[in-house]
């Protein structure tokens, strides 16, 4: 008798300086420093200089559903930017901005005031005393290379820190940097 198997879904709060792969490269650490689980694979990417939610699973179909932009699973980011966003900049993000590889889909964008309660980053971001910073929440349903950073730059707001807060219904809730949890019902 074959018993039904359930998919395993891991929520991981990826720290700055960690690649979205198990093997380290150059100055960047790999996931193996944090997660020692055979048979799970990353569903989607998060650059080494970005932080936050990374999902891993042992189910290839679930991995594709999470990672493939055709399924339009929304990804929500908290973005610390240099400068203070104007309503025009937010409106441009909401309607889609032109990048060198074409226009982006419309995004959900809003100023986070007060800023999100996040952990200190090691190393800390560079801040200039005379230039204020602000936090945005940006939700996108596509996943081009370094897209969020390119979108904020396109509206004159360079990204200083980028944290992925959610992928679809999965969030960072309850996860300190470098920790992971099995997601029930994955």
Backbone torsions as a table, in degrees:
resi	resn	phi	psi	omega
1	UNK	NA	127.7	177.5
2	UNK	-90.4	123.3	176.7
3	UNK	-84.9	143.0	177.7
4	UNK	-65.9	140.9	177.3
5	UNK	-104.3	149.2	177.1
6	UNK	-108.3	148.8	178.3
7	UNK	-72.2	148.9	174.7
8	UNK	-101.7	131.7	177.0
9	UNK	-129.3	123.5	-178.6
10	UNK	-109.4	129.4	170.7
11	UNK	-98.8	126.7	-177.8
12	UNK	-128.2	133.6	174.8
13	UNK	-93.6	96.8	-175.1
14	UNK	-74.8	122.2	177.0
15	UNK	-75.5	165.5	172.3
16	UNK	-58.0	141.8	175.6
17	UNK	85.5	10.4	179.6
18	UNK	-116.2	132.0	178.3
19	UNK	-78.6	159.8	175.6
20	UNK	-88.0	45.3	177.5
21	UNK	-151.4	161.2	-175.5
22	UNK	-76.9	-28.1	-176.2
23	UNK	-90.3	130.9	176.6
24	UNK	-71.3	157.2	176.7
25	UNK	-142.6	127.4	177.6
26	UNK	55.3	-127.3	-178.0
27	UNK	-82.4	-7.3	-175.6
28	UNK	-93.3	139.3	175.3
29	UNK	-80.5	163.4	177.4
30	UNK	-109.8	169.0	-179.4
31	UNK	-63.2	-24.1	-177.8
32	UNK	-61.2	-20.4	176.4
33	UNK	-70.7	-13.9	-174.8
34	UNK	-124.0	-32.7	-172.5
35	UNK	-126.8	118.3	178.9
36	UNK	-116.7	70.2	-179.6
37	UNK	-126.3	115.9	177.9
38	UNK	-70.2	145.4	172.4
39	UNK	85.0	4.6	175.4
40	UNK	-106.9	146.6	-176.6
41	UNK	-132.1	152.0	-178.9
42	UNK	-69.8	136.4	175.5
43	UNK	-108.1	92.9	-176.9
44	UNK	98.6	173.2	-177.2
45	UNK	-120.1	159.6	169.9
46	UNK	-149.1	120.5	-176.3
47	UNK	-55.6	154.9	-179.6
48	UNK	-59.9	-32.1	-178.5
49	UNK	-89.8	9.8	173.6
50	UNK	-110.9	158.1	-176.8
51	UNK	-123.6	169.3	168.8
52	UNK	111.0	-156.1	-168.2
53	UNK	-66.6	126.0	172.3
54	UNK	-129.7	133.3	179.0
55	UNK	-105.2	141.8	175.4
56	UNK	-129.9	146.4	-179.0
57	UNK	-148.9	163.1	173.5
58	UNK	-103.9	8.2	-175.7
59	UNK	-112.3	111.8	-177.5
60	UNK	-60.2	-37.9	179.4
61	UNK	-68.0	-41.4	177.6
62	UNK	-65.5	-40.5	178.1
63	UNK	-58.0	-44.9	179.5
64	UNK	-65.8	-41.5	-179.9
65	UNK	-62.1	-36.8	-179.7
66	UNK	-75.7	-44.3	-169.4
67	UNK	-87.6	-30.5	-172.6
68	UNK	-78.6	122.2	-179.0
69	UNK	-60.2	-19.7	179.2
70	UNK	-62.1	-25.9	-179.8
71	UNK	-85.3	-7.6	174.1
72	UNK	53.0	38.3	175.3
73	UNK	-72.4	116.7	-174.7
74	UNK	-66.9	138.4	176.0
75	UNK	-117.4	129.3	-176.3
76	UNK	-109.7	131.2	-177.7
77	UNK	-122.6	145.8	167.4
78	UNK	-103.8	123.3	-172.0
79	UNK	-124.0	118.4	172.8
80	UNK	-88.7	122.4	-175.8
81	UNK	-117.8	156.4	174.2
82	UNK	-85.7	125.3	-176.7
83	UNK	103.3	174.6	179.5
84	UNK	-113.9	121.7	-176.7
85	UNK	-66.4	137.6	173.3
86	UNK	-89.8	165.7	175.6
87	UNK	-62.4	-33.2	178.1
88	UNK	-64.2	-40.7	178.9
89	UNK	-65.3	-43.4	178.2
90	UNK	-64.2	-40.9	178.9
91	UNK	-63.0	-39.0	178.4
92	UNK	-63.5	-43.0	177.7
93	UNK	-62.7	-39.4	-178.9
94	UNK	-67.1	-31.4	-178.3
95	UNK	-94.8	-9.0	-178.6
96	UNK	102.3	136.8	-179.2
97	UNK	-114.3	156.4	178.5
98	UNK	-84.7	123.4	173.9
99	UNK	-112.8	171.5	-178.0
100	UNK	-64.9	-19.1	177.3
101	UNK	-105.2	21.9	175.4
102	UNK	111.8	173.4	-178.5
103	UNK	-72.8	148.9	175.6
104	UNK	-86.4	160.2	171.1
105	UNK	-68.8	156.7	173.8
106	UNK	-56.9	145.6	-179.5
107	UNK	-121.8	160.6	168.0
108	UNK	-89.5	129.0	-178.0
109	UNK	-140.9	134.3	176.0
110	UNK	-153.3	153.6	174.8
111	UNK	-74.8	135.4	176.2
112	UNK	-99.0	102.0	-179.3
113	UNK	-135.9	106.5	11.8
114	UNK	-75.5	163.0	178.4
115	UNK	-63.3	158.5	177.8
116	UNK	-65.6	149.5	177.3
117	UNK	-82.1	98.0	-177.5
118	UNK	-118.7	163.3	179.5
119	UNK	-72.6	160.8	173.0
120	UNK	-72.6	141.6	179.6
121	UNK	-95.5	141.6	173.0
122	UNK	-117.4	118.7	-4.0
123	UNK	-75.1	159.1	179.0
124	UNK	-66.3	157.3	177.3
125	UNK	-69.8	160.2	174.8
126	UNK	-86.0	128.9	175.7
127	UNK	-123.6	142.3	176.8
128	UNK	-102.6	132.3	-173.1
129	UNK	-57.4	-34.9	-174.2
130	UNK	-93.6	-1.6	-179.7
131	UNK	-117.2	118.0	-179.3
132	UNK	-70.6	161.7	174.5
133	UNK	-122.4	161.7	177.7
134	UNK	-145.5	162.2	176.8
135	UNK	-111.8	135.1	174.6
136	UNK	-116.1	154.1	165.2
137	UNK	-109.3	125.1	-177.9
138	UNK	-128.3	123.7	179.6
139	UNK	-117.1	124.5	-177.9
140	UNK	-125.9	158.4	-179.9
141	UNK	-121.6	23.5	172.0
142	UNK	-135.8	172.7	-173.8
143	UNK	-144.0	61.4	176.9
144	UNK	-74.3	161.1	179.8
145	UNK	-58.0	122.8	177.7
146	UNK	51.6	34.3	-172.8
147	UNK	-60.1	-47.8	-176.5
148	UNK	-62.3	-43.9	178.7
149	UNK	-61.2	-41.2	179.9
150	UNK	-69.6	-35.5	179.1
151	UNK	-66.3	-46.5	-179.2
152	UNK	-66.4	-37.4	177.4
153	UNK	-63.1	-37.1	-178.7
154	UNK	-63.7	-23.7	178.3
155	UNK	-105.7	17.9	174.0
156	UNK	80.5	22.0	-178.7
157	UNK	-127.3	85.1	-179.1
158	UNK	-59.6	138.7	178.8
159	UNK	-77.3	130.3	174.7
160	UNK	-101.0	-36.3	-178.7
161	UNK	-147.4	138.6	-176.9
162	UNK	-132.5	122.1	-179.7
163	UNK	-125.6	122.1	174.0
164	UNK	-82.4	119.4	-175.3
165	UNK	-93.8	-26.1	-176.3
166	UNK	-157.9	151.3	169.8
167	UNK	-129.8	109.1	-175.2
168	UNK	54.7	-127.2	-177.5
169	UNK	-83.5	-4.4	-175.5
170	UNK	-93.0	134.6	-174.8
171	UNK	-129.3	174.7	175.7
172	UNK	-78.7	-6.3	-174.4
173	UNK	-47.0	128.2	175.3
174	UNK	80.3	7.9	-177.4
175	UNK	-116.3	116.8	171.7
176	UNK	-78.8	157.6	177.9
177	UNK	-54.6	135.2	178.6
178	UNK	83.5	4.2	179.9
179	UNK	-112.3	158.4	-179.9
180	UNK	-140.1	157.9	177.3
181	UNK	-140.1	144.4	169.2
182	UNK	-69.7	130.7	179.1
183	UNK	-89.7	114.2	177.8
184	UNK	-58.8	141.1	176.2
185	UNK	73.0	20.9	-179.1
186	UNK	-60.5	NA	NA
